[in-house]
Amino acid sequence: MATNGFEDLLPVMANKLGGEGLIKELCNGFELLMDKEKGVITLDSLRQNAAVLGLQDLKEDELVGMMNEGDLDRDGALTQMEFCVLMFRLSPELMEESWFWLEEALQHELGSL
């Protein structure tokens, strides 16, 4: 499945790595794309580092759109949390599965009370 030109590999990764493993991989992806001095992903750092994650074919307007979609606080950069939220939003299948994981975790927590 492709969403906004991205191949949706997050569900495959989630099934293979589990929830914690997926979050770790998303954090690794964030670190590869971020501006090392600022600690956030900027449009410039996204342009410079996109090829590392196989995104070298994205056009300028797609990179800008990705930044705009993920920049929840409108400060012109993506924090780690904004990046992770964006990755989940770009993966409709994983969004559906995340509700299942949340419900399962809540049931586990309530059961242990």
C-alpha positions as CSV (number, residue, x, y, z in Angstrom):
1,M,0.0,0.0,0.0
2,A,1.3,3.5,-0.7
3,T,0.1,6.7,1.0
4,N,1.2,10.1,-0.3
5,G,3.9,8.4,-2.4
6,F,5.3,6.5,0.6
7,E,5.2,2.7,0.7
8,D,3.5,1.7,3.9
9,L,6.1,-0.5,5.6
10,L,5.2,0.4,9.2
11,P,2.7,-2.4,9.7
12,V,5.3,-4.9,8.5
13,M,7.9,-3.4,10.8
14,A,5.4,-3.4,13.7
15,N,4.5,-7.1,13.2
16,K,8.2,-8.0,13.0
17,L,9.6,-5.8,15.8
18,G,6.6,-5.4,18.1
19,G,5.5,-2.0,19.5
20,E,8.7,-1.2,21.4
21,G,10.9,-2.2,18.5
22,L,8.9,-0.1,16.1
23,I,9.2,3.0,18.4
24,K,13.0,2.4,18.7
25,E,13.2,2.3,14.8
26,L,11.2,5.4,14.5
27,C,13.5,7.1,17.0
28,N,16.5,6.0,14.9
29,G,14.8,7.4,11.8
30,F,14.3,10.7,13.5
31,E,17.9,10.9,14.6
32,L,19.1,10.2,11.0
33,L,16.9,13.0,9.6
34,M,17.4,15.6,12.4
35,D,19.6,18.7,12.4
36,K,22.3,17.5,14.9
37,E,22.8,21.0,16.3
38,K,19.1,21.9,16.8
39,G,17.9,18.4,17.8
40,V,14.8,18.6,15.4
41,I,14.1,17.9,11.8
42,T,14.2,21.0,9.7
43,L,13.4,21.3,6.0
44,D,17.1,21.6,5.3
45,S,18.0,18.5,7.4
46,L,15.2,16.6,5.7
47,R,16.5,17.6,2.3
48,Q,20.1,16.7,3.2
49,N,19.3,13.4,4.9
50,A,16.2,12.0,3.0
51,A,18.3,9.7,0.9
52,V,19.5,7.8,4.0
53,L,15.9,6.6,4.5
54,G,15.3,6.0,0.8
55,L,13.3,9.2,0.3
56,Q,15.7,10.7,-2.3
57,D,13.0,10.7,-5.0
58,L,10.7,13.0,-3.1
59,K,10.2,16.3,-4.8
60,E,10.6,19.7,-3.0
61,D,6.8,20.2,-2.7
62,E,6.5,16.7,-1.2
63,L,9.2,17.4,1.4
64,V,7.5,20.7,2.3
65,G,4.2,19.0,2.5
66,M,5.6,16.3,4.8
67,M,7.0,19.1,7.1
68,N,3.8,21.0,7.0
69,E,1.7,17.9,7.8
70,G,3.9,16.9,10.7
71,D,4.6,20.3,12.2
72,L,1.8,20.3,14.8
73,D,3.0,23.4,16.7
74,R,3.8,25.3,13.5
75,D,7.4,26.2,14.6
76,G,8.9,25.1,11.2
77,A,10.5,21.9,12.6
78,L,9.6,18.4,13.6
79,T,10.2,17.2,17.2
80,Q,10.7,13.5,17.8
81,M,7.0,13.3,18.9
82,E,5.8,15.1,15.8
83,F,7.9,12.8,13.6
84,C,6.5,9.7,15.2
85,V,2.9,11.0,14.9
86,L,3.5,11.8,11.3
87,M,4.8,8.3,10.5
88,F,1.7,6.8,12.1
89,R,-0.6,9.2,10.2
90,L,1.1,8.2,6.9
91,S,0.3,4.6,7.7
92,P,-3.5,4.1,7.8
93,E,-3.2,0.4,8.5
94,L,-0.9,1.0,11.5
95,M,-3.3,3.7,12.8
96,E,-6.0,1.0,13.0
97,E,-3.7,-1.4,14.7
98,S,-2.5,1.2,17.2
99,W,-6.1,1.4,18.6
100,F,-6.0,-2.3,19.1
101,W,-2.6,-2.1,20.9
102,L,-3.9,0.8,23.1
103,E,-7.0,-1.2,24.0
104,E,-5.0,-4.3,24.8
105,A,-2.6,-2.3,27.0
106,L,-5.4,-0.6,28.8
107,Q,-7.1,-4.0,29.5
108,H,-3.8,-5.4,30.8
109,E,-3.3,-2.4,33.1
110,L,-6.9,-2.5,34.4
111,G,-6.6,-6.3,34.9
112,S,-3.5,-5.9,37.1
113,L,-5.2,-3.4,39.5
